[in-house]
Amino acid sequence: MYFSKHNEKIVYINHYSGLLEVEGEGVLCKEDAEAWPAMGRKWQSEYDVLSVKEGITGLGEGYLEAFPKIGCLILSRTVESVATSPELDKRMRKNKVLIRGEYNTFAEEFAHEKGLGFLHCDIPLAVDDIEIAHERDFITLRFHEKGSPDIHYNCFTPGSSAGSYGGGEYANPLPRDFYIGCTVEDFADKLNERVREQILSNETLKRFLENASRRQREKNQGTVFPDADQSSVLKKRRK
């Protein structure tokens, strides 16, 4: 864990997988990309996925440029602005940066305006505490650029880590169109009864199922918007 030298409320959580999460409030500025404890001058180049968590409302001028190796940018639904330069826009298109977030949010609008790919963000579903086995499972609905979505289980037991004895992970694939006609109650039926209440109260999942189903209905009805109009359509949906 690292902290911004410029703003003590900005926290970075680094993962060995190449994922860097940033938590805080408000708009991040260029100086917020300088972190402590002491890190190498090029520490930002070590990460290829930047996840901007809820509470942050924007990425200010120069901030995103500080992370030259980013191949995937995950924007929470609280983000409403990302400042870029023509040079950065060109670099992101060249590197085929993938933008992830929820449907009908700034993230999707930003991806379309910049000519970048968009993929719905993964959705943490529930935490399943299995007392008899002394096990805790973190359950996530994952989406992939290629291949079907799946329900991923990351399992932990006391004294072990994922991949160690007693821990591990696995995934159950879902049909690509699993969301068609699927309510949150239907989705809860796919999982253990122990986590049913968590699923029913998952607002991110509810939004996804509603938006995905509506888009499918519009597609079936032939409601297709020309590319020139797509940005304005996304803006209207966000209001």
DOVEX-213440 format. One record per residue (C-alpha): residue number from 1; x, y, z. Coordinates in steps of 0.1 Angstrom, whole numbers, plus 5000, padded with zeros to 4 digits. Each point is the difference from the previous one (the first is absolute). Example, Ala and Ser with C-alpha at 12.3 -4.5 7.8 and 13.67 -1.06 7.14 Angstrom:
BEGIN
<site nr="1" c1="5123" c2="4955" c3="5078"/>
<site nr="2" c1="5014" c2="5034" c3="4993"/>
This chain:
BEGIN
<site nr="1" c1="5000" c2="5000" c3="5000"/>
<site nr="2" c1="5013" c2="5035" c3="4991"/>
<site nr="3" c1="4988" c2="5035" c3="5006"/>
<site nr="4" c1="5000" c2="5031" c3="4978"/>
<site nr="5" c1="5027" c2="5025" c3="5009"/>
<site nr="6" c1="4976" c2="5027" c3="4990"/>
<site nr="7" c1="4968" c2="4989" c3="5017"/>
<site nr="8" c1="5000" c2="4977" c3="5031"/>
<site nr="9" c1="4964" c2="4989" c3="4991"/>
<site nr="10" c1="5012" c2="4983" c3="4968"/>
<site nr="11" c1="5010" c2="4964" c3="5005"/>
<site nr="12" c1="5015" c2="4975" c3="4975"/>
<site nr="13" c1="4996" c2="4963" c3="5005"/>
<site nr="14" c1="5024" c2="4980" c3="4978"/>
<site nr="15" c1="4996" c2="4964" c3="4989"/>
<site nr="16" c1="5026" c2="4977" c3="4986"/>
<site nr="17" c1="4977" c2="4993" c3="4971"/>
<site nr="18" c1="5007" c2="5034" c3="4985"/>
<site nr="19" c1="4969" c2="5015" c3="5014"/>
<site nr="20" c1="5002" c2="5034" c3="5018"/>
<site nr="21" c1="4969" c2="5013" c3="5019"/>
<site nr="22" c1="4997" c2="5036" c3="5010"/>
<site nr="23" c1="4976" c2="5011" c3="5027"/>
<site nr="24" c1="4991" c2="5035" c3="5011"/>
<site nr="25" c1="4976" c2="5029" c3="4994"/>
<site nr="26" c1="4996" c2="5027" c3="4974"/>
<site nr="27" c1="5021" c2="5007" c3="4969"/>
<site nr="28" c1="5035" c2="4985" c3="4999"/>
<site nr="29" c1="5028" c2="5023" c3="4987"/>
<site nr="30" c1="5034" c2="4993" c3="4985"/>
<site nr="31" c1="5017" c2="5004" c3="5033"/>
<site nr="32" c1="4978" c2="4973" c3="5015"/>
<site nr="33" c1="5019" c2="4974" c3="4979"/>
<site nr="34" c1="5031" c2="5006" c3="5022"/>
<site nr="35" c1="4999" c2="4975" c3="5029"/>
<site nr="36" c1="5018" c2="4990" c3="5032"/>
<site nr="37" c1="5016" c2="4981" c3="5017"/>
<site nr="38" c1="5030" c2="5005" c3="4977"/>
<site nr="39" c1="4994" c2="4984" c3="4967"/>
<site nr="40" c1="5019" c2="4999" c3="4967"/>
<site nr="41" c1="4996" c2="5030" c3="4977"/>
<site nr="42" c1="4984" c2="4977" c3="4975"/>
<site nr="43" c1="4977" c2="4981" c3="5024"/>
<site nr="44" c1="4969" c2="5009" c3="4979"/>
<site nr="45" c1="5014" c2="4979" c3="4971"/>
<site nr="46" c1="4997" c2="4968" c3="5021"/>
<site nr="47" c1="4962" c2="4999" c3="4996"/>
<site nr="48" c1="4979" c2="4993" c3="4969"/>
<site nr="49" c1="4966" c2="5002" c3="5017"/>
<site nr="50" c1="4988" c2="5031" c3="5018"/>
<site nr="51" c1="4968" c2="4997" c3="5020"/>
<site nr="52" c1="4985" c2="5033" c3="5012"/>
<site nr="53" c1="4977" c2="4993" c3="5030"/>
<site nr="54" c1="4967" c2="5016" c3="5011"/>
<site nr="55" c1="5004" c2="5034" c3="5015"/>
<site nr="56" c1="5024" c2="5013" c3="4974"/>
<site nr="57" c1="4981" c2="5023" c3="4976"/>
<site nr="58" c1="5026" c2="5007" c3="4974"/>
<site nr="59" c1="5035" c2="4997" c3="4986"/>
<site nr="60" c1="5015" c2="5034" c3="4995"/>
<site nr="61" c1="5025" c2="5013" c3="4974"/>
<site nr="62" c1="5032" c2="4980" c3="5000"/>
<site nr="63" c1="4989" c2="4973" c3="5024"/>
<site nr="64" c1="4994" c2="4972" c3="4975"/>
<site nr="65" c1="5032" c2="5008" c3="4981"/>
<site nr="66" c1="5019" c2="4990" c3="5031"/>
<site nr="67" c1="4991" c2="4963" c3="4993"/>
<site nr="68" c1="5015" c2="4993" c3="4966"/>
<site nr="69" c1="4995" c2="4962" c3="5000"/>
<site nr="70" c1="4963" c2="5000" c3="5008"/>
<site nr="71" c1="4982" c2="4975" c3="4977"/>
<site nr="72" c1="4967" c2="5000" c3="5020"/>
<site nr="73" c1="4983" c2="5029" c3="5018"/>
<site nr="74" c1="4972" c2="4992" c3="5024"/>
<site nr="75" c1="4978" c2="5029" c3="5009"/>
<site nr="76" c1="4975" c2="4999" c3="5028"/>
<site nr="77" c1="4965" c2="5015" c3="4995"/>
<site nr="78" c1="5010" c2="5031" c3="5021"/>
<site nr="79" c1="5026" c2="5011" c3="4973"/>
<site nr="80" c1="4986" c2="5028" c3="4979"/>
<site nr="81" c1="5030" c2="5013" c3="4981"/>
<site nr="82" c1="5034" c2="4989" c3="4987"/>
<site nr="83" c1="5024" c2="5026" c3="4986"/>
<site nr="84" c1="5021" c2="4989" c3="4970"/>
<site nr="85" c1="5022" c2="5016" c3="4975"/>
<site nr="86" c1="5002" c2="4992" c3="4962"/>
<site nr="87" c1="5032" c2="4982" c3="5006"/>
<site nr="88" c1="4984" c2="4978" c3="5028"/>
<site nr="89" c1="4970" c2="4993" c3="4978"/>
<site nr="90" c1="5023" c2="4989" c3="4972"/>
<site nr="91" c1="5020" c2="4978" c3="5024"/>
<site nr="92" c1="4969" c2="4984" c3="5015"/>
<site nr="93" c1="4986" c2="4991" c3="4966"/>
<site nr="94" c1="5034" c2="4986" c3="4988"/>
<site nr="95" c1="5002" c2="4979" c3="5032"/>
<site nr="96" c1="4964" c2="4990" c3="4997"/>
<site nr="97" c1="4992" c2="5010" c3="5036"/>
<site nr="98" c1="4969" c2="4983" c3="5013"/>
<site nr="99" c1="4976" c2="5021" c3="5020"/>
<site nr="100" c1="4979" c2="4982" c3="5026"/>
<site nr="101" c1="4970" c2="5012" c3="5021"/>
<site nr="102" c1="4963" c2="4997" c3="5003"/>
<site nr="103" c1="4976" c2="5005" c3="4971"/>
<site nr="104" c1="4985" c2="5035" c3="4996"/>
<site nr="105" c1="5028" c2="5016" c3="5020"/>
<site nr="106" c1="5028" c2="5025" c3="4990"/>
<site nr="107" c1="5023" c2="4970" c3="4995"/>
<site nr="108" c1="4980" c2="4987" c3="4970"/>
<site nr="109" c1="4996" c2="5035" c3="4986"/>
<site nr="110" c1="5037" c2="5007" c3="5003"/>
<site nr="111" c1="5009" c2="4968" c3="4982"/>
<site nr="112" c1="4977" c2="5008" c3="4971"/>
<site nr="113" c1="5013" c2="5036" c3="4997"/>
<site nr="114" c1="5036" c2="4989" c3="5000"/>
<site nr="115" c1="4995" c2="4971" c3="4976"/>
<site nr="116" c1="5010" c2="4974" c3="5026"/>
<site nr="117" c1="4986" c2="4966" c3="5009"/>
<site nr="118" c1="4975" c2="4997" c3="5029"/>
<site nr="119" c1="4992" c2="4971" c3="5022"/>
<site nr="120" c1="4977" c2="4999" c3="5030"/>
<site nr="121" c1="5019" c2="4998" c3="5033"/>
<site nr="122" c1="5001" c2="4969" c3="5021"/>
<site nr="123" c1="4974" c2="5000" c3="5027"/>
<site nr="124" c1="5008" c2="4988" c3="5036"/>
<site nr="125" c1="4970" c2="4979" c3="5009"/>
<site nr="126" c1="5004" c2="4987" c3="5035"/>
<site nr="127" c1="5022" c2="4985" c3="5027"/>
<site nr="128" c1="4990" c2="4965" c3="5010"/>
<site nr="129" c1="5012" c2="4990" c3="5035"/>
<site nr="130" c1="5000" c2="4962" c3="5003"/>
<site nr="131" c1="5004" c2="4995" c3="5037"/>
<site nr="132" c1="5001" c2="4962" c3="5000"/>
<site nr="133" c1="5030" c2="5001" c3="4975"/>
<site nr="134" c1="5015" c2="5031" c3="5016"/>
<site nr="135" c1="5000" c2="5015" c3="4965"/>
<site nr="136" c1="4991" c2="5034" c3="4985"/>
<site nr="137" c1="4992" c2="5003" c3="4963"/>
<site nr="138" c1="5000" c2="5033" c3="4982"/>
<site nr="139" c1="4976" c2="4997" c3="4971"/>
<site nr="140" c1="5002" c2="5022" c3="4969"/>
<site nr="141" c1="4981" c2="5003" c3="4967"/>
<site nr="142" c1="5027" c2="5004" c3="4974"/>
<site nr="143" c1="4999" c2="5012" c3="4964"/>
<site nr="144" c1="5026" c2="4992" c3="4973"/>
<site nr="145" c1="5008" c2="5016" c3="4967"/>
<site nr="146" c1="5001" c2="4966" c3="4985"/>
<site nr="147" c1="4980" c2="4971" c3="5013"/>
<site nr="148" c1="4970" c2="4997" c3="5022"/>
<site nr="149" c1="4994" c2="5017" c3="5034"/>
<site nr="150" c1="5005" c2="4979" c3="5031"/>
<site nr="151" c1="4994" c2="4999" c3="5037"/>
<site nr="152" c1="5034" c2="5000" c3="5017"/>
<site nr="153" c1="5007" c2="4986" c3="5034"/>
<site nr="154" c1="5032" c2="5010" c3="5019"/>
<site nr="155" c1="5002" c2="4978" c3="5031"/>
<site nr="156" c1="5019" c2="5006" c3="5032"/>
<site nr="157" c1="5005" c2="4980" c3="5032"/>
<site nr="158" c1="5018" c2="5011" c3="5032"/>
<site nr="159" c1="5038" c2="4996" c3="4996"/>
<site nr="160" c1="4998" c2="4996" c3="4962"/>
<site nr="161" c1="4999" c2="5022" c3="4970"/>
<site nr="162" c1="4984" c2="4995" c3="4966"/>
<site nr="163" c1="5019" c2="4973" c3="4983"/>
<site nr="164" c1="5013" c2="4984" c3="5032"/>
<site nr="165" c1="4986" c2="4969" c3="5017"/>
<site nr="166" c1="4965" c2="5008" c3="5011"/>
<site nr="167" c1="4997" c2="5030" c3="4977"/>
<site nr="168" c1="4996" c2="5005" c3="4962"/>
<site nr="169" c1="4977" c2="5013" c3="4974"/>
<site nr="170" c1="4977" c2="4987" c3="4973"/>
<site nr="171" c1="4973" c2="5014" c3="4976"/>
<site nr="172" c1="4967" c2="4989" c3="4987"/>
<site nr="173" c1="4993" c2="5012" c3="4965"/>
<site nr="174" c1="4967" c2="5017" c3="4990"/>
<site nr="175" c1="4983" c2="5003" c3="4966"/>
<site nr="176" c1="5009" c2="5032" c3="4983"/>
<site nr="177" c1="4964" c2="5011" c3="5001"/>
<site nr="178" c1="4992" c2="4988" c3="5035"/>
<site nr="179" c1="4986" c2="5034" c3="5009"/>
<site nr="180" c1="4971" c2="4999" c3="4976"/>
<site nr="181" c1="4968" c2="4999" c3="5020"/>
<site nr="182" c1="5021" c2="4994" c3="5031"/>
<site nr="183" c1="4989" c2="5017" c3="5032"/>
<site nr="184" c1="5022" c2="5004" c3="5031"/>
<site nr="185" c1="4978" c2="4973" c3="5016"/>
<site nr="186" c1="5007" c2="4977" c3="4971"/>
<site nr="187" c1="5037" c2="5007" c3="5003"/>
<site nr="188" c1="5000" c2="4993" c3="5037"/>
<site nr="189" c1="4986" c2="4965" c3="4992"/>
<site nr="190" c1="5033" c2="4992" c3="4983"/>
<site nr="191" c1="5019" c2="5003" c3="5033"/>
<site nr="192" c1="4999" c2="4985" c3="5035"/>
<site nr="193" c1="4972" c2="5010" c3="5022"/>
<site nr="194" c1="5025" c2="5014" c3="5025"/>
<site nr="195" c1="5007" c2="5030" c3="4978"/>
<site nr="196" c1="4965" c2="5006" c3="4987"/>
<site nr="197" c1="4994" c2="5031" c3="5020"/>
<site nr="198" c1="5033" c2="5015" c3="4989"/>
<site nr="199" c1="4991" c2="4994" c3="4964"/>
<site nr="200" c1="4965" c2="5014" c3="5003"/>
<site nr="201" c1="5014" c2="5032" c3="5015"/>
<site nr="202" c1="5028" c2="5004" c3="4975"/>
<site nr="203" c1="4992" c2="5033" c3="4982"/>
<site nr="204" c1="5028" c2="4997" c3="4974"/>
<site nr="205" c1="4986" c2="4966" c3="4989"/>
<site nr="206" c1="4965" c2="5014" c3="4999"/>
<site nr="207" c1="5011" c2="5029" c3="4977"/>
<site nr="208" c1="5019" c2="4976" c3="4977"/>
<site nr="209" c1="4971" c2="4976" c3="4996"/>
<site nr="210" c1="4976" c2="5028" c3="4993"/>
<site nr="211" c1="5022" c2="5019" c3="4976"/>
<site nr="212" c1="5012" c2="4969" c3="4981"/>
<site nr="213" c1="4965" c2="4987" c3="4996"/>
<site nr="214" c1="4988" c2="5034" c3="4987"/>
<site nr="215" c1="5028" c2="5001" c3="4975"/>
<site nr="216" c1="4991" c2="4966" c3="4987"/>
<site nr="217" c1="4964" c2="5010" c3="4996"/>
<site nr="218" c1="5010" c2="5031" c3="4981"/>
<site nr="219" c1="5022" c2="4979" c3="4978"/>
<site nr="220" c1="4972" c2="4975" c3="4993"/>
<site nr="221" c1="4977" c2="5029" c3="4992"/>
<site nr="222" c1="5025" c2="5015" c3="4975"/>
<site nr="223" c1="5007" c2="5031" c3="5021"/>
<site nr="224" c1="5035" c2="5006" c3="4987"/>
<site nr="225" c1="5017" c2="5034" c3="5003"/>
<site nr="226" c1="5026" c2="5012" c3="4975"/>
<site nr="227" c1="5035" c2="5005" c3="5014"/>
<site nr="228" c1="4996" c2="5038" c3="4997"/>
<site nr="229" c1="4970" c2="4999" c3="5023"/>
<site nr="230" c1="5013" c2="4974" c3="5025"/>
<site nr="231" c1="5018" c2="5024" c3="5023"/>
<site nr="232" c1="4969" c2="5022" c3="5004"/>
<site nr="233" c1="4979" c2="4968" c3="5007"/>
<site nr="234" c1="5024" c2="4990" c3="5027"/>
<site nr="235" c1="4999" c2="5034" c3="5016"/>
<site nr="236" c1="4962" c2="4999" c3="5001"/>
<site nr="237" c1="5001" c2="4966" c3="5016"/>
<site nr="238" c1="5023" c2="5013" c3="5027"/>
<site nr="239" c1="4975" c2="5027" c3="5010"/>
